[in-house]
Amino acid sequence: MTGPRFMLVSALGFALMSALVKEAGQLGIPLLQIIFVRAVISVVLSLADINRAGAHPLGHRRVLLFGRGLSGFLALTGVFYALLHLSMAQATILQYLHPVFTALLAFVFLAERPTAATLACITLSLLGLVCMVMPFWVSEAGTPASLWPVMAGLGGALGSGIAYTLVRKLVATEHPSVIVLYFPLVCVPGTLLLGGADFVWPTATGWWVLLGVGCFTQIGQLALTKAMQRDAASRVTSLSYVQIIFAAVLGWWVFGEMPTQATLLGGGLILLGAVVSACMQPRPAQS
């Protein structure tokens, strides 16, 4: 499994998570409760993997690990809020401005120079984003899209970029599940403090949906971390744009959100960018 292949697994896992988050919101489960249950499941799965690997659960670079957990919590809150108030395609599109932030942060803090293939991927992907975003700025009623969900989506993208850059910094010394563990360690007390009084008891269907949110997020997080271990941050995160394709398909299949011509054109450009990055990126020399 190469970095790009792990990133495709991660993108699919996160797309399935997004669909289940939207379904949980339609079942009347509060935003912070969705994050709380997802975090509890992540704690259990992460600790099991850490125990299997024999790693120290708190890791070594704890300040950076806490920063990764906090940025991930803020990013996920913004992303989930956008998913609950916008269409699945629009929320995912806004989230996927994060590779631009990641490439910039990786250049500034990790001294990773993006290659021509990565820059081409980002350019094509941004063109695809423009094509896909434009039809969503005005709703069917002809009114502008709500400002707060859009701002939450953009904030989630920035938080994701910070989290991914910290992951890239941490993978040299930390076990992947230790890095993932710090996210729920921040989320569990944070969600209880901010919204515990509003929690509700879900139906049986709601519990299954919440379980799916936690499991698919864990798959996405672990695959993302392993991708970061095997390749440059700016490259693998630019490949993650294909989650938009998965989200468009799931939005149509599950929620009846029919993709427009602009969505298909934008998705084609994004997929082309991913192919450019995966196939034309220079390979490291073999020792």
SEMARVEX-522293 format. One record per residue (C-alpha): residue in one letter; x, y, z. Coordinates in pm, whole numbers, plus 32768, in hexadecimal, padded with zeros to 4 digits. Each point is the difference from the previous one (the first is absolute). Layout:
<rs>
AXYZ
...
</rs>
This chain:
<rs>
M800080008000
T8094814B7F8E
G7FB1815B8087
P7F0B80527EE6
R7F457EB5802E
F7FDD803A8175
M7F7D815D7FAF
L7EF07F6F7F1E
V7F947F148119
S7FFB812C80EB
A7F2C80CD7F0F
L7EFE7EEB7FDE
G7FF27FCE8179
F7FC68173803C
A7EF680127EED
L7F3C7EE480A3
M802980AD8150
S7F7381447F6B
A7ECB7F4E7F7D
L7FC17F678156
V8033814F80AF
K7EF7809B7F20
E7F187EDB8049
A803C80288178
G7F9F816F7FE8
Q7EC07FA37F4D
L7FB47F0F811E
G800D812780F3
I814E7FB280A7
P80B88142806B
L8149805E7F5B
L80DA7FE38137
Q7F647EB1805B
I80627F787EAB
I81658075803C
F7FFD7F718164
V7F927EA17F96
R80F380057EDE
A8117805E80F5
V7FA77EEE80FB
I800D7EF97EED
S814E808C7F8C
V808E7FE58162
V7FA27E8E8015
L80897FA87EA7
S813D80CE802C
L80537F6E8155
A7FCC7EA07F7B
D80F480417EE1
I80FA80AC80EA
N7FF47ED780EE
R80367F0F7EDF
A812E80C87F88
G80918029815E
A8020817B7FD9
H7FE081018117
P7E9B808B7FED
L80688167804F
G812080077F08
H813A80D38017
R7FBE815B7F6D
R7ECD804A80CF
V7FE081747FBD
L7FF57FC57E88
L7F187ED88033
F7F1180D980CB
G800F810B7EEF
R7FA37EF67EFF
G7EDB7F9480D9
L7F8381648038
S801B80687E93
G7F517EBD7F9C
F7EE4804280F5
L7FC981637F80
A80187F8C7E97
L7F097EE28031
T7F0780E580AE
G800680EB7ED6
V7FEA7EE57F03
F7EDF7F5280B2
Y7F4381498028
A801F803F7E8B
L7F8E7E9C7FB2
L7EC7802C80D3
H7F9E814E7F62
L80777FE77E97
S7FEA7EF87EF2
M80FC7EE7801D
A80B2806C7EC2
Q801F816D8069
A807C7FAE8160
T81057F107F77
I807180FC7EFB
L8038810A810B
Q80BE7F0880D7
Y80E57FA97EE0
L80A7814E7FF7
H80E27F65810B
P810C7F787F12
V804D81697FA0
F80328057816F
T80C57EBF8039
A80ED80407EDC
L80408163807D
L80327F96816B
A80DE7ED97F9B
F80D680EF7F32
V802080FB811E
F802C7F148129
L80807EB97F6B
A80CE80927EE0
E7F4A7F1B7F09
R801480957EA5
P7ED27F947F31
T80617F647EB4
A7F7A80707EB1
A7F117ED68004
T7F7680688155
L7FD481697F8C
A7F4F7F857EC6
C7F1E7F2680D7
I7FA8812480E4
T7FBC80E47ED5
L7F1C7F057F54
S7F537FB48148
L7FBE816F8049
L7F6F802A7EA4
G7F227ED6804A
L7F9A809C814A
V7F9781407F4E
C7F2D7F387F09
M7F567F3E8117
V7FCE811B80F7
M7F5B80FF7F1E
P7EAC7F4F7FDA
F7FE27FE0817B
W8031816C8060
V7E9280437FB0
S7EF67F138082
E7ECC7F8C7F41
A7F41811F80A0
G80F480F87F6A
T80928074814D
P81747FFE8051
A80837ED280BC
S800880358179
L814180AE806A
W80467F3F8141
P80077EA07F6A
V80E2807E7EE9
M80EB80A680FC
A7FF97EC380D5
G80647F327ECF
L812280EA7FB3
G806E7FFA816D
G7FF47E867FF5
A80E380057ECE
L80FE80DE80B0
G7FF67F27813A
S80317EC87F2B
G812E809D7F59
I809C804A8155
A7FB17EA0807D
Y80947F597ECC
T813D80CF8019
L80287F99816D
V7FC37E947F9F
R811980187F03
K80E3808B8111
L7F9F7EEF80F7
V800B7EC47F2B
A817B7FEC801C
T7FED7FB98177
E7E9B7F978055
H7F2D7ECB7FBC
P7ED980527F18
S7EFD7F998104
V80A580DE8108
I7FD981297F14
V7E957FA27FC1
L7FC27FCC8177
Y8046816B805A
F7EDA80727F2C
P7EF67F5280D7
L80C18057813E
V7FAF816C7FAE
C7EA77FBC7F6C
V7F667F3B8121
P802A81098111
G7FC8811A7F05
T7EB07F807F87
L7F887FAC8160
L805A815D8079
L7F6680B87EDB
G7EC97F327FB6
G7FD27EDD80EF
A7EBA80908089
D7F5F7FE97EA7
F80507E907FBF
V7EDA7F1E7FA6
W7FCC7E86800B
P800D7F877E93
T7F1E7EF97F67
A808E7EAC7FA3
T803D80847EA0
G80A981318092
W80F27F2980C6
W80627F3D7EC8
V803581457F41
L80DA808C8117
L80C67EBB800D
G803C801C7E8B
V807581698026
G81067F9380FE
C80797ECE7F3F
F801D80A87EAB
T80AB812F8099
Q81007F1B80A4
I80447F5A7EB2
G802981537F5C
Q80E680848114
L80E37ECF8009
A801C7FEF7E85
L804D81757FF6
T81127FDD8106
K809D7EDA7F4A
A7FF580C77EBA
M80BA811C80AF
Q810A7F088072
R80417F957E9A
D7FF781477F3F
A8013817E8010
A7EDF80B180AC
S7FAC80E17ED8
R7FF37ED97F0E
V7F257F0C80BD
T7F0A810A8073
S7FD6807F7E9D
L7F9E7E9B7FA1
S7EF1800A810B
Y7F3080DD7F19
V7F647EC27F75
Q7F267FFB813A
I7F2C81057F49
I7FB57EFD7EF5
F7F9D7F028109
A7F2A810680B0
A7F4B805E7EBF
V7FAE7E927FBC
L7F897FC38165
G7F3881448001
W7F497F8E7EC7
W7FD37E978072
V7F9A803B816B
F7F6B8161800A
G7F87802E7E9A
E80F281207FB9
M801D7FEE7E85
P8156806F7F80
T7FF181207F09
Q80D5802C7EC7
A80DB80EF80C7
T80327EF6810B
L80647EFE7EFB
L80F080F47F59
G809B8064814C
G801B7E97806D
G80AF7FA97EBA
L810181138036
I803A7F8E8166
L802C7E967F96
L80F1806F7EED
G80CA80BA8105
A80137EC980D7
V80787F327ED6
V810B81047FB0
S807F7FFA8166
A7FFF7E83801B
C80987FAF7EAB
M80EB81217FB5
Q8097803A8159
P81777FB37FFF
R804F7EC380C2
P810B7FF8810E
A81457F5C7F99
Q80277E958068
S811F7FBD80F1
</rs>
